[in-house]
Amino acid sequence: MRILGVVGSPRRERGLCHQVVSRVLSGARARGAETDILYLIDEEPQYCIHCGHACFIEGNCVQEEKATVRSQRVEDADALVIGVPVYVWQPNGLTAAFFDKVRLRTGSWMRGSQHGRPALGMAVAGGSGTGVFPALQSIYAWLCLWKFRPLDPLPVTRFNLAGALEDAESLGQALAESSPRPFEGPWDVMLTYDSLPYMDYARIDEFRWLSEQIAAGLEARGEQESTVGEIRRLLDEGRACAARGDRRGEAKRCIDAYRMGARVW
């Protein structure tokens, strides 16, 4: 098993993306996998100019030779893991440039063999934590477009970092022990995406999740007991609002809970 780790952060080894990708690869090596790492900042990927070349069919980029080499590295790997920083509620531009130019000879979701190789995506929102789920949804849409069979996604923020690093190690072990599971057809690809955790999360779901992570983290540190209680009270009220169809009330309470927790974190 050969696993390629892709680090989307321009901070290279200094960023949280490097930390979580490295933990995944460490877990994979513990299960006998060979690993390699690709820092996108070293590649200086160019953006796609829509030149008209049949790159989805030919599997190459005629504008940037290094893009074709990057695609081949992804193609040659038995499994893929990618850690992406969240900028303005979406994957950063460096990763977007990489995504836009990968072309696999196995084809996208609508053509070619149904490879189903294992993969793992992680979105890293190290500041406010917000945008982690829109970024994950974008990462997993890309993985499914190229017919990877992804493991459950890993959202990473400063509020759940310790637990996320432990999960990354375990996910690396699971990745190393995974085998390709070919898709039966495009319907199977779409169903896989829709069945994954967090892919249906809306913005208020994200603020609820972040508030829960903050409360759990503060409780684990033995801090801010009264604040933890107030966060959980607001979240309970938000759930009650949702149950009676009051989305405005739910949204206000979830965001109030998040702001309260983030202030004291």
Secondary structure, DSSP 8 states (H G I E B T S, - for coil): -EEEEEE--TTGGGSHHHHHHHHHHHHHHHTT-EEEEEEHHHH-----------HHHH---SS-HHHHHHHHHHHH-SEEEEEEEEETTEE-HHHHHHHHH---TT--TTSS-----EEEEEEEE-SS-TTHHHHHHHHHHHHHHTT-EE---EEEETTSHHHHHHHHHHHHHHHHT------SSHHHHHHHHHHSTTTT--HHHHHHHHHHHHHHHHHHTT--HHHHHHHHHHHHHHHHHHHTT-HHHHHHHHHHHHHHHHHH-
